[in-house]
């Protein structure tokens, strides 16, 4: 075998034939071409990444492990590509295998060439990653959202295609309510999807503070839940205090009345009018300019 060329092993054809039933269904759903997909070796230099690749993080240690496996055993499953020009192909599925092959120094890799549109390519790239569980929780949620938006699918349809419950899809989409900074902290800390869902009970500064404590304390899900419940109880207490202040607006009105009485005792002819409806309490104070000026004048003379 020439250096830099992909090695075929006895298990290679078996791996190709033993694709999951779900993946076969996806291909049947997306591709209507009459002829069978072709299996060929393609120079790596002619393969470009998929613009719709949902995966953002490729762990270096996992790539190194895969590269060692490819160096020892060859590529057990071909990449999936589509032709975009006479000499260029776009990767549909298999970016980890492509990156690992580059690390090994291969010049060519085995590929299945599919005939499909831009939309079909994007959909298959998303589904392939989702089915392989190669994505972290937030990449998976973004991939599902993109699938729904780009292909005008419902949550129910996506759930059926992925073999999941509709409620599972809805819960995954809710994870995107966390901002990117929060998402990064959760992933970097190795927290689980259950951690993330618990944190969604909080908003804004409360959530930021609880997340910081959960990360720094390396808290498990149960401990994080307790922390969240405490924060929620504190929020309720503050809300109750705010209601008491609003109900005690009468105190401020009494203060206004005393101020008016003091003005009248000083000789200022202040008039007050209070009106109240379902939405507002309106309090008007009228002071005649003549009365005010006379008072000012008497003070100056004194």
C-alpha positions in Angstrom: 0.0 0.0 0.0 1.3 3.4 -0.9 2.0 5.9 1.8 -0.8 8.4 2.4 -3.5 6.2 0.9 -6.5 5.0 2.9 -6.3 1.4 4.0 -9.3 -0.9 3.4 -9.8 -3.6 6.0 -12.1 -6.7 6.0 -14.4 -5.0 8.4 -14.8 -2.0 6.1 -17.5 -3.4 3.8 -19.2 -4.9 6.9 -19.3 -1.4 8.5 -20.8 0.1 5.4 -23.5 -2.6 5.2 -24.4 -2.4 8.9 -25.6 1.2 9.0 -28.4 1.8 11.5 -32.0 1.5 10.3 -32.6 5.1 11.4 -29.8 6.4 9.1 -31.2 4.3 6.2 -34.7 5.9 6.8 -33.1 9.3 6.8 -31.5 8.7 3.5 -34.7 7.4 2.0 -36.5 10.5 3.3 -33.9 13.0 1.9 -32.6 11.4 -1.3 -34.7 10.4 -4.2 -31.9 9.6 -6.7 -32.6 6.4 -8.7 -29.0 5.1 -8.8 -27.1 3.8 -5.8 -24.6 6.1 -4.2 -21.1 5.6 -5.5 -18.1 4.6 -3.3 -14.8 6.0 -4.4 -11.5 7.3 -3.1 -11.2 11.1 -3.2 -8.1 13.3 -2.5 -8.5 15.1 0.8 -7.5 18.4 -0.9 -10.6 18.2 -3.0 -13.0 18.0 0.0 -14.3 21.1 1.6 -16.1 21.3 5.0 -19.9 21.5 5.2 -21.1 25.0 5.8 -24.0 23.6 7.9 -21.8 21.6 10.2 -23.5 22.0 13.6 -20.5 20.8 15.6 -18.3 23.5 16.9 -16.0 21.6 19.3 -13.7 18.9 18.2 -11.9 17.5 21.3 -8.1 17.1 20.6 -7.7 13.9 22.6 -10.7 12.3 20.8 -9.2 13.2 17.4 -5.8 11.8 18.4 -7.4 8.6 19.5 -9.4 8.3 16.2 -6.2 9.1 14.2 -4.4 6.3 16.0 -7.3 3.9 15.2 -7.2 4.9 11.5 -3.4 4.5 11.4 -3.8 1.0 12.8 -7.0 -0.3 11.3 -7.8 2.0 8.4 -11.1 3.9 7.9 -13.9 1.6 8.9 -16.7 3.7 7.6 -16.5 6.0 4.5 -17.2 9.7 4.5 -20.3 11.0 2.8 -19.8 13.8 0.3 -21.6 15.5 -2.7 -20.0 16.9 -5.8 -20.2 20.7 -6.0 -18.0 21.2 -9.1 -15.9 19.2 -11.5 -13.0 18.9 -9.0 -14.5 19.8 -5.6 -16.7 17.9 -3.1 -18.5 19.1 0.0 -18.5 17.0 3.1 -21.9 15.9 4.3 -20.9 13.5 7.1 -17.6 12.5 8.6 -15.7 15.6 9.6 -14.0 13.9 12.6 -12.8 11.1 10.3 -11.6 13.7 7.8 -9.6 15.7 10.4 -8.1 12.5 11.9 -7.1 11.3 8.4 -5.3 14.6 7.8 -3.5 14.1 11.2 -2.3 10.7 10.0 -1.1 12.1 6.7 -3.5 10.4 4.3 -3.8 11.8 0.9 -7.1 10.1 -0.1 -10.1 8.9 1.9 -13.0 6.5 0.9 -16.2 8.4 0.3 -19.8 7.8 -0.7 -20.9 10.3 -3.3 -24.5 11.4 -2.9 -26.6 13.5 -5.3 -28.4 16.1 -3.2 -29.3 19.8 -3.0 -27.9 22.4 -0.6 -31.0 21.9 1.6 -30.7 18.1 1.6 -27.0 18.3 2.4 -27.6 20.6 5.4 -30.4 18.4 6.7 -28.4 15.2 6.5 -25.3 16.8 8.1 -27.5 17.8 11.1 -29.3 14.4 11.4 -26.0 12.5 11.0 -24.5 14.4 13.9 -27.6 14.1 16.1 -27.9 10.4 15.5 -24.3 9.8 16.4 -24.5 11.8 19.6 -21.3 13.7 18.5 -22.7 17.0 19.7 -22.8 18.6 23.2 -26.2 19.5 24.5 -26.2 23.1 23.1 -24.8 22.1 19.7 -27.6 19.5 19.5 -30.2 22.2 20.5 -28.9 24.6 17.9 -28.9 21.8 15.3 -32.5 21.0 16.0 -33.5 24.6 15.9 -31.7 25.0 12.5 -33.4 21.9 11.2 -36.8 23.3 12.2 -36.2 26.8 10.7 -34.3 25.8 7.6 -36.7 23.0 6.6 -39.9 24.3 8.0 -40.4 21.3 10.2 -42.5 21.0 13.3 -41.1 19.7 16.6 -43.3 16.6 16.2 -41.8 15.9 12.7 -38.2 16.3 14.0 -39.0 14.1 17.0 -40.2 11.4 14.7 -37.2 11.6 12.4 -34.8 11.4 15.4 -36.7 8.8 17.2 -37.3 11.0 20.3 -40.4 12.3 22.1 -41.7 15.7 21.2 -41.3 16.7 24.9 -37.6 15.8 24.6 -37.2 18.1 21.6 -39.0 20.9 23.4 -36.7 20.6 26.5 -33.6 20.6 24.3 -34.7 23.8 22.6 -35.3 25.5 25.9 -31.6 25.1 26.7 -31.0 27.9 24.2 -32.5 30.4 26.6 -29.2 30.3 28.3 -26.8 32.9 26.9 -23.5 31.8 25.2 -21.4 32.7 28.2 -23.6 30.5 30.4 -23.5 27.7 27.9 -19.7 27.8 27.7 -19.3 27.7 31.5 -21.7 24.7 31.7 -19.8 22.8 29.0 -16.3 23.7 30.4 -17.4 22.6 33.9 -18.6 19.2 32.6 -22.2 19.9 33.8 -25.1 17.8 32.5 -28.3 18.7 30.7 -30.1 18.3 34.0 -27.9 21.0 35.5 -28.8 23.3 32.6 -32.5 22.7 32.9 -32.5 23.4 36.6 -30.7 26.7 36.0 -33.4 27.7 33.6 -35.7 28.3 36.6 -33.8 31.5 37.3 -33.2 34.6 35.2 -30.5 37.2 34.9 -28.2 38.0 37.8 -29.7 35.3 40.0 -28.9 32.6 37.4 -25.4 34.0 36.9 -24.7 33.9 40.7 -26.0 30.4 41.1 -24.1 29.1 38.1 -20.9 30.6 39.5 -21.4 28.8 42.8 -22.4 25.5 41.1 -19.2 25.6 38.9 -16.8 26.7 41.7 -18.3 24.2 44.1 -18.4 21.4 41.5 -22.0 20.8 42.6 -24.1 17.8 41.5 -27.6 18.2 40.2 -29.3 17.8 43.6 -27.0 20.4 45.2 -27.7 22.7 42.3 -31.4 22.2 42.7 -31.2 23.2 46.4 -29.2 26.3 45.5 -31.8 27.3 42.8 -34.7 26.8 45.3 -33.1 29.0 47.8 -32.6 31.7 45.2 -36.3 31.4 44.2 -37.4 31.7 47.8 -35.3 34.8 48.3 -36.9 36.3 45.1 -40.4 35.6 46.5 -39.5 37.4 49.8 -38.3 40.4 48.0 -41.5 40.5 45.9 -43.6 40.3 49.1 -41.6 43.2 50.6 -42.2 45.3 47.5 -46.0 44.7 47.8 -46.0 45.9 51.4 -44.3 49.2 50.3 -46.9 49.7 47.6 -49.7 49.1 50.1 -48.2 51.6 52.6 -48.4 54.5 50.1 -50.9 55.9 52.6 -47.9 56.8 54.8 -46.6 59.1 52.1 -50.0 60.6 51.5 -50.2 61.4 55.2 -46.9 63.1 54.9 -48.2 65.2 52.0 -51.3 66.2 54.1 -49.1 67.3 57.0 -47.0 69.3 54.6 -50.1 71.0 53.2 -51.3 71.7 56.8 -48.0 73.3 57.6 -48.2 75.5 54.5 -51.7 76.7 55.5 -50.5 77.5 59.0 -47.8 79.6 57.5 -50.4 81.6 55.6 -50.1 80.0 52.2 -53.6 79.3 50.8 -52.8 75.8 49.4 -55.7 73.9 47.9 -55.6 70.1 47.5 -57.7 67.7 45.5 -57.5 63.9 45.6 -59.1 61.6 43.0 -59.0 57.9 42.8 -59.9 55.3 40.2 -59.2 51.6 39.4 -55.7 52.4 38.1 -54.5 55.6 39.8 -54.5 57.8 42.9 -54.2 61.4 41.8 -53.2 64.1 44.2 -53.2 67.8 43.0 -51.9 70.7 45.0 -52.7 74.3 43.9 -50.9 77.3 45.4 -52.0 80.8 44.3 -49.1 82.8 43.0 -50.3 85.9 44.8 -50.2 84.0 48.1 -46.8 82.6 47.4 -45.4 86.0 46.4 -46.8 87.8 49.4 -45.3 85.2 51.6 -41.9 85.5 49.9 -42.2 89.3 50.2 -43.0 89.2 53.9 -40.0 86.9 54.5 -37.7 89.3 52.6 -39.0 92.3 54.6 -38.4 90.5 57.8 
